[in-house]
Amino acid sequence: MNSPLTPDICIIGGGSGGLSVAAPPAAFGVDVVLVEKGKMGGDCLNYGCVPSKAMIAAGKHAHAIAEAPSFGVTAGEAKVNFGKVHDHIHSVISAIAPNDSVERFRAMGVNVIEAEARFVDKTTLMAGDTEIRARRYVVATGSSAFVPPIPGLDTVDYLTNETLFERTRAPKHLIIIGGGPIGMEMAQAHRRLGADVTVIEAAKALGKDDPELAAIVLENIRAEGVTILEGFKVTSVSKRGKTGVRIAYETEAGEGAVDGSDVLVAVGRLANVEGLGLDAAGVEHDRRGIKVGANLRSSNKRIYAIGDVAGGLQFTHVAGYHAGLVVQQILFRVPARENRDIIPWATYTDPELAHVGLSEEEAAKRHGGRISILRWPYAENDRAQTERKTRGLIKLVVDRKARILGVSIAGAGAGEMINMWALAVTNAMTLKDVRGYVPPYPTMAEIGKRAAVSYYTPMTRKPYVRWIVRFLRRFG
Ligand SMILES: Cc1cc2nc3c(=O)[nH]c(=O)nc-3n(C[C@H](O)[C@H](O)[C@H](O)COP(=O)(O)OP(=O)(O)OC[C@H]3O[C@@H](n4cnc5c(N)ncnc54)[C@H](O)[C@@H]3O)c2cc1C
């Protein structure tokens, strides 16, 4: 056996988090080993963000054709070639893949080992046959689709995010178990690409978001023809005919069943902790992931955990944020702590749904009810009118000193608009800061400024005053 590798840093997992940790130390000439057992780029590139957003983009084009007549443009009926949608998705993955490739990281000086990693004791990791004794380890093994123990589910070829984007034919009737962000994004995209879609959710669809704003999104998705069953608990799955599936459910009102052609399981994610030898390494963990402090260190001081496996919010930008905090500690020896209150998220339905900071409920709890809520509707925005994207709302939550505590947006471009508010929340800005900036006209970002200004001019909340303000802005 070869003598063990003794790098300064060993990273397990070459996805969003792991790759972001690897690059900076390598640039400083630090000895870095990265172990990846599957595809470089992890879930986000191969089975998550990138393919899902590419599919959503295809659905948007089909929908734009259907909507075109209201703009005076007639293009006939949209014809979807699902095989070509598949090709589009995979060509997008291929276009991005070189950035995350083994070749690129090796060229940077990272020692990439393509193998499965497993700790054998508190200081030693095996990557295939290679023994590694690193000064520091960073576990970035991500998460996988949670497949619940529903009777009969294992008797059908159910889909997960790992198989969904391999399909070259549209499902006739896709049944999605789970009405979270992934379930709802995929429901709308498949509907727009020609499938019948039923979502079955045991509680509330988009239940982690502000209910007032989630309702706007769900109303639109329903209007496009997706059936969303809330409060429906799946009790069993069985085959129907040669290729179909039957999903049995129970509700407070009784029992029933939905028949479809395919079933997608999207009920949540499980941290990838299995087979990592975490017990041998003395790393505390449970089903939600590795237990870490705010500095992302595990119970074994030598080992950090980041991204989905660290048991917090599961987003690519969180994995990237974690990577930065860990690099700061390991490379520069500067203490760093995670602040979950500044993390934004977005769901890429149409309209989009985005949030940063405290929700109305959290803010009311933390500030003893001494908060103000400011709303501004998309319908009051000129650009939204020109684009016929008038469904939506921004909601700002501020404290007594007008400090911005949280922002939620449902509406066109919400995922882009939340950026400015993430900056505001991160820097504890106040509405006064927002009042003083000039957004270009006509942009949807003006909606946020209008909401902020309304704090100082409560009169503008009255419709006739809003009409005068708009008149003066245009002609005054
Ligand atoms: C359908 C879908 C859509 C999504 N859309 C978005 C979105 O729009 N925006 C967003 O921010 N997030 C989105 N996400 C979430 C995002 O994909 C994850 O949060 C992100 O990939 C987490 O990064 P990570 O580095 O923690 O894990 P990953 O990127 O999954 O990387 C983990 C890597 O570790 C490897 N690995 C695991 N175990 C071992 C082992 N024992 N040895 C060696 N290697 C190992 C895996 O093969 C994998 O490559 C989406 C997820 C899904 C499923």
The ligand as a Tripos MOL2 file, in Angstrom:
@<TRIPOS>MOLECULE
LIG
   53    58     1     0     0
SMALL
NO_CHARGES

@<TRIPOS>ATOM
      1 C1        -34.8180   19.4220   -8.1540 C.3       1 LIG1
      2 C2        -33.9680   20.3560   -7.3370 C.ar      1 LIG1
      3 C3        -33.9430   21.6930   -7.6460 C.ar      1 LIG1
      4 C4        -33.1560   22.5600   -6.9080 C.ar      1 LIG1
      5 N1        -33.1590   23.8850   -7.2260 N.ar      1 LIG1
      6 C5        -32.4210   24.7510   -6.5140 C.ar      1 LIG1
      7 C6        -32.3970   26.1250   -6.8490 C.ar      1 LIG1
      8 O1        -33.0520   26.5670   -7.7960 O.2       1 LIG1
      9 N2        -31.6150   26.9630   -6.1070 N.ar      1 LIG1
     10 C7        -30.8700   26.4970   -5.0530 C.ar      1 LIG1
     11 O2        -30.1870   27.2930   -4.4130 O.2       1 LIG1
     12 N3        -30.8680   25.1880   -4.7080 N.ar      1 LIG1
     13 C8        -31.6340   24.3120   -5.4110 C.ar      1 LIG1
     14 N4        -31.6040   22.9820   -5.0910 N.ar      1 LIG1
     15 C9        -30.7820   22.5440   -3.9390 C.3       1 LIG1
     16 C10       -29.3180   22.3840   -4.3410 C.3       1 LIG1
     17 O3        -29.2040   21.4850   -5.4130 O.3       1 LIG1
     18 C11       -28.5160   21.8860   -3.1450 C.3       1 LIG1
     19 O4        -28.7860   22.7170   -2.0380 O.3       1 LIG1
     20 C12       -27.0120   21.9090   -3.4170 C.3       1 LIG1
     21 O5        -26.6780   21.0830   -4.4910 O.3       1 LIG1
     22 C13       -26.2460   21.4700   -2.1570 C.3       1 LIG1
     23 O6        -24.8740   21.4720   -2.3970 O.3       1 LIG1
     24 P1        -23.9120   20.4770   -1.5890 P.3       1 LIG1
     25 O7        -22.5240   20.8400   -1.9590 O.co2     1 LIG1
     26 O8        -24.2980   20.4690   -0.1720 O.co2     1 LIG1
     27 O9        -24.2950   19.0300   -2.1660 O.3       1 LIG1
     28 P2        -24.2000   18.4900   -3.6640 P.3       1 LIG1
     29 O10       -24.0950   19.5930   -4.6370 O.co2     1 LIG1
     30 O11       -25.2900   17.5190   -3.8780 O.co2     1 LIG1
     31 O12       -22.8100   17.7070   -3.6860 O.3       1 LIG1
     32 C14       -22.5840   16.5690   -2.8900 C.3       1 LIG1
     33 C15       -21.5710   15.6950   -3.6070 C.3       1 LIG1
     34 O13       -21.0160   14.7710   -2.6730 O.3       1 LIG1
     35 C16       -20.8080   13.5310   -3.3240 C.3       1 LIG1
     36 N5        -20.7290   12.4850   -2.2940 N.ar      1 LIG1
     37 C17       -21.7080   12.0790   -1.4550 C.ar      1 LIG1
     38 N6        -21.2330   11.1290   -0.6170 N.ar      1 LIG1
     39 C18       -19.9530   10.9270   -0.9300 C.ar      1 LIG1
     40 C19       -18.9200   10.0660   -0.4370 C.ar      1 LIG1
     41 N7        -19.1410    9.2350    0.5690 N.pl3     1 LIG1
     42 N8        -17.6950   10.1190   -1.0180 N.ar      1 LIG1
     43 C20       -17.4550   10.9690   -2.0360 C.ar      1 LIG1
     44 N9        -18.3780   11.8030   -2.5460 N.ar      1 LIG1
     45 C21       -19.6070   11.7850   -1.9990 C.ar      1 LIG1
     46 C22       -22.0180   13.4110   -4.2480 C.3       1 LIG1
     47 O14       -21.7760   12.5090   -5.3050 O.3       1 LIG1
     48 C23       -22.1870   14.8550   -4.7200 C.3       1 LIG1
     49 O15       -21.5040   15.0980   -5.9210 O.3       1 LIG1
     50 C24       -32.3760   22.0800   -5.8250 C.ar      1 LIG1
     51 C25       -32.3830   20.7130   -5.5190 C.ar      1 LIG1
     52 C26       -33.1700   19.8490   -6.2670 C.ar      1 LIG1
     53 C27       -33.1650   18.4030   -5.9100 C.3       1 LIG1
@<TRIPOS>BOND
     1     1     2 1
     2     2     3 ar
     3     2    52 ar
     4     3     4 ar
     5     4     5 ar
     6     4    50 ar
     7     5     6 ar
     8     6     7 ar
     9     6    13 1
    10     7     8 2
    11     7     9 ar
    12     9    10 ar
    13    10    11 2
    14    10    12 ar
    15    12    13 ar
    16    13    14 ar
    17    14    15 1
    18    14    50 ar
    19    15    16 1
    20    16    17 1
    21    16    18 1
    22    18    19 1
    23    18    20 1
    24    20    21 1
    25    20    22 1
    26    22    23 1
    27    23    24 1
    28    24    25 2
    29    24    26 1
    30    24    27 1
    31    27    28 1
    32    28    29 2
    33    28    30 1
    34    28    31 1
    35    31    32 1
    36    32    33 1
    37    33    34 1
    38    33    48 1
    39    34    35 1
    40    35    36 1
    41    35    46 1
    42    36    37 ar
    43    36    45 ar
    44    37    38 ar
    45    38    39 ar
    46    39    40 ar
    47    39    45 ar
    48    40    41 1
    49    40    42 ar
    50    42    43 ar
    51    43    44 ar
    52    44    45 ar
    53    46    47 1
    54    46    48 1
    55    48    49 1
    56    50    51 ar
    57    51    52 ar
    58    52    53 1
@<TRIPOS>SUBSTRUCTURE
     1 LIG1         1 GROUP 0 **** ****
